[in-house]
Amino acid sequence: MTDLIQDLQWRYATKKYTSQTVSEKLVAQIVEAVNLSASSCGLQPYRLFVISNPEVKKQLAEGSFNSQIGESSHLLVFAGMNRITTGYITEYVSMMERQREMEPGALSEFADNLISFFSTQTAEQNAIWSSKQAYIGLGTALIAAAALKVDSTPMEGFDANVFDKVLGLTDKGLHCSVILSLGYRDQANDFLASLKKTRLPITEFSTEIK
Ligand SMILES: Cc1cc2nc3c(=O)[nH]c(=O)nc-3n(C[C@H](O)[C@H](O)[C@H](O)COP(=O)(O)O)c2cc1C
């Protein structure tokens, strides 16, 4: 079995954490992995909030059945953009040109195509699309955390209004898409820690067309 498969067998959606904190070095690697995630058109239309402040975590946990929000070491909030604006696309594509040492405007046709596509979409379509990209980041974070032997819990069980308000997301043109807590499992007190992972047989899950 490869190390990757072993890491993925090891991880589980942790329900109860110890009070041990995750080092900033490990958190930084998980954040970097998320930043390296693929995104449609490469636009990275979401932002990541990395929360370790206990008071802020407590406020965010309000109204949620997930005690992990308040009890974990760090909370990653994946916040999708509400609109994919012309300004955002123009600036992002200029950054691509600079990073690839291209002439300014070298990618203007690419930018124009993106601008005309996103301008035909409704605000709701923009927001759904950016949340989908945020979930790809979530997947990367789950794998990165497992590879670093950091426990984590992906969560949709939170009050989005609370997150938007506490983190001021609406003013930033963002909305909370999904969250991931990070920490270390409380092996003795987490009923899930010793349960076997359940998954479909590969032959049922995956179809080969050769
Ligand atoms: C998008 C998403 C949302 C989830 N929301 C919650 C949640 O709110 N609370 C929770 O305890 N687990 C949540 N989970 C964890 C799943 O229940 C868990 O991943 C699933 O049962 C598979 O188990 P495993 O991750 O331990 O292998 C969520 C998982 C995903 C991917």
The ligand as an SDF file (V2000), in Angstrom:
LIG
                    3D

 31 33  0  0  0  0  0  0  0  0999 V2000
  -18.7160   18.4840    2.5330 C   0  0  0  0  0  0  0  0  0  0  0  0
  -18.7450   17.6950    3.8020 C   0  0  0  0  0  0  0  0  0  0  0  0
  -19.5170   18.1310    4.8740 C   0  0  0  0  0  0  0  0  0  0  0  0
  -19.5070   17.4420    6.0900 C   0  0  0  0  0  0  0  0  0  0  0  0
  -20.1700   17.9570    7.1810 N   0  0  0  0  0  0  0  0  0  0  0  0
  -19.9650   17.4020    8.3970 C   0  0  0  0  0  0  0  0  0  0  0  0
  -20.4500   18.0250    9.5710 C   0  0  0  0  0  0  0  0  0  0  0  0
  -21.0890   19.0750    9.5290 O   0  0  0  0  0  0  0  0  0  0  0  0
  -20.1690   17.4410   10.7610 N   0  0  0  0  0  0  0  0  0  0  0  0
  -19.4380   16.2860   10.8690 C   0  0  0  0  0  0  0  0  0  0  0  0
  -19.1840   15.8230   11.9820 O   0  0  0  0  0  0  0  0  0  0  0  0
  -18.9630   15.6620    9.7590 N   0  0  0  0  0  0  0  0  0  0  0  0
  -19.1980   16.2020    8.5400 C   0  0  0  0  0  0  0  0  0  0  0  0
  -18.6720   15.6000    7.4130 N   0  0  0  0  0  0  0  0  0  0  0  0
  -17.8970   14.3610    7.5670 C   0  0  0  0  0  0  0  0  0  0  0  0
  -18.5620   13.1500    6.9180 C   0  0  0  0  0  0  0  0  0  0  0  0
  -19.6400   12.7250    7.6860 O   0  0  0  0  0  0  0  0  0  0  0  0
  -17.4930   12.0800    6.7360 C   0  0  0  0  0  0  0  0  0  0  0  0
  -16.4840   12.5700    5.8930 O   0  0  0  0  0  0  0  0  0  0  0  0
  -18.0870   10.7890    6.1570 C   0  0  0  0  0  0  0  0  0  0  0  0
  -18.9600   10.1870    7.0680 O   0  0  0  0  0  0  0  0  0  0  0  0
  -17.0000    9.7970    5.7660 C   0  0  0  0  0  0  0  0  0  0  0  0
  -16.2520    9.4330    6.8830 O   0  0  0  0  0  0  0  0  0  0  0  0
  -14.6770    9.7080    7.0360 P   0  0  0  0  0  0  0  0  0  0  0  0
  -14.4190   11.1230    6.5420 O   0  0  0  0  0  0  0  0  0  0  0  0
  -14.4510    9.5870    8.5110 O   0  0  0  0  0  0  0  0  0  0  0  0
  -13.9550    8.7110    6.2280 O   0  0  0  0  0  0  0  0  0  0  0  0
  -18.7370   16.2560    6.2010 C   0  0  0  0  0  0  0  0  0  0  0  0
  -18.0120   15.7980    5.0960 C   0  0  0  0  0  0  0  0  0  0  0  0
  -17.9920   16.5140    3.9260 C   0  0  0  0  0  0  0  0  0  0  0  0
  -17.1140   16.0330    2.7860 C   0  0  0  0  0  0  0  0  0  0  0  0
  1  2  1  0
  2  3  1  0
  2 30  2  0
  3  4  2  0
  4  5  1  0
  4 28  1  0
  5  6  2  0
  6  7  1  0
  6 13  1  0
  7  8  2  0
  7  9  1  0
  9 10  1  0
 10 11  2  0
 10 12  1  0
 12 13  2  0
 13 14  1  0
 14 15  1  0
 14 28  1  0
 15 16  1  0
 16 17  1  0
 16 18  1  0
 18 19  1  0
 18 20  1  0
 20 21  1  0
 20 22  1  0
 22 23  1  0
 23 24  1  0
 24 25  2  0
 24 26  1  0
 24 27  1  0
 28 29  2  0
 29 30  1  0
 30 31  1  0
M  END
$$$$
